[in-house]
């Protein structure tokens, strides 16, 4: 007999053919279950057990359950594709954030126009409740079973285990660890979304497969809400808005290297002005280091061993150089130009450094994933005793920028030691403890992201949540006990001896280009007044009012207000509508009456007509607008 426990409930079942479903049913917990946690291990309901233990249901409304739903829906999609495109082969099909995908080597091209047909076949299979079964095979048997599928055989060959698990549903079978839903009837709330190309195993030397993305949720309402957010995200796509608002462009002549137009530069320069003001206030000094440095420098820093696949290289006078992917080694060389004392610490060296990183063509995405960007770096050199205070100062800067200025909510992660790290256990334990102490002493809620630290130290990452609920990783605080020692960086302590400082690597925006992309989508292009590329659009009614419009523009220039005159030979309504489409905060209509009285007819983009104002009154109105760099 087997005994199963859940909280204060127990049940006893015969030990010959009992399954986890039987155990849950005996405890009255089977109604919504799609899988079960058994002795801490997620498992299929069909698993036959030979011993008792702790058991709990996994339901679709839990994170574990939702992942199973999505992974199972990926298999459902693959089965539908196999029916519609017989002979197709399949790469990998994982659950991902908000959905799933599957990489497919189809026997004929699949386009987005085919997605409704595939989705209809999925619903047909689900309606029949196709059972999902799990089996074990030896590696040799699995290689024979998948002999005609080059992708599965490659995966099986790489598995370091004597057996593999295989899931089957109807004519479809897949190599998979599971668990999965008991049958396809549990899968209702799904939608296929898009198609993309994906190299097998992410290697551009391999075959390009068709990647189909989809999403699935526990309830129809959750699916409907997610699809609504996706539609909103399409309207906010920074690539479309960047073109519509004339902010930036992307060209085949420089893939991954964005071109910024005057209006885009107005936003970037305003962000930089704000960045400089806050850093001066907080005790930072700004430096600038070269784009190209001797390869030996990158070997010494550790980037050669840990990052060279993402770097660009060149030669000068037959000597190897690297284009910098990061600013830190340059900052160290600046620090080392003088002897430093403990009285100089903390030394906060900030840099708006242009860095280049090799990204595969398939992952480039507007301003969000580029090959060249401006990193708002700071490298701060401190004594070990100053770690907590300095990290706390940086966290306060992040809070001010993210919440007070831009209105983002954010969450915090502590990322710990990765597998390819440098340094000793003692150094990593000390560094991780120091960051944890700073977080806990400020009552900052955080989660642990195990193994995702930098190769030279643990880090605190900040994930911003935009107005439609998406999250973006921007700021980071990285604690480095390694690089100062590798470069022989020292300071003279109050004891007269030489000591090695601790180095803090830190960004707030992260990449200014990427942060701009996030802001474009967050605001849907309707930037707050202080950040808008054009703050005031002057709209003369006729040519006879152009001279007054020019006077106003000159005056606004003196006020530090960015303005444009719409001097086109168009009707007034068209000019106002176009300014509204360009999301300009204020539109000023000027005609005979305004010219004679030295007034302006004011329209605000969200409030509409505010009526006639004197120039002094309008200036006072602008003075009430939030502006963190005033």
Buried (B, 14 or more C-beta within 10 A) or exposed (E): EBEBBBEEEEBEBEBEEBBBBBBBBBBEBBEBBBBBBBEEEBBBBBBEBEEBBEBBBBBBEBEBBBBBBBBBBBBBBBBBBBBBBEEBBBBBBEBEEBBBBBBBBBBEEBEEEBBEEBBEBBBEBBEEEBBBBBEEBEBEBBBEBBEEBBBBBBBBEEEEEEEBBBBBBBEBBBBBEBBBBBBBBBBBBBBBBEBEEBBBBEEEEBEEBBBBBBBBBBEEEBBEEBBEBBEBBEEBBBBBBBBEBBBBEBEEEEEBBBEBBEBBBBBBEBBBEBBBEBBEEBEBEBBEBEEEBBBEBBBBBBBBEBBBEBBBEEEEEEEEBBBBBBBBBBBBBBBBEEEBEBEBBBBBBBBBBBBBBBBEEBEBBBBBBBBBBBBBBBBBBBBBEBBBEBBBBBBEBBBBBBEEBBEBEBBBBBBBBBEEBBBEEEBBEBBBEBBBBBBEEEEBEBEEBEEBBBBBBBBBBBBBBBBBEBBBBBBBBBBBBBBBBBBEBBBBBEEEEEBBBBBBBBBBBBBBBBBBBBBBBBBBBBBBBBBBBBBBBBBBBEEEBBEBBBBBBEEBEEBEBBBBBBBEEEEBEEBBEBBBEBBBBBBBBBBEEBBEEEBBBBBBBEEEEBEBBEBEBBBEBBEEBEBBBE
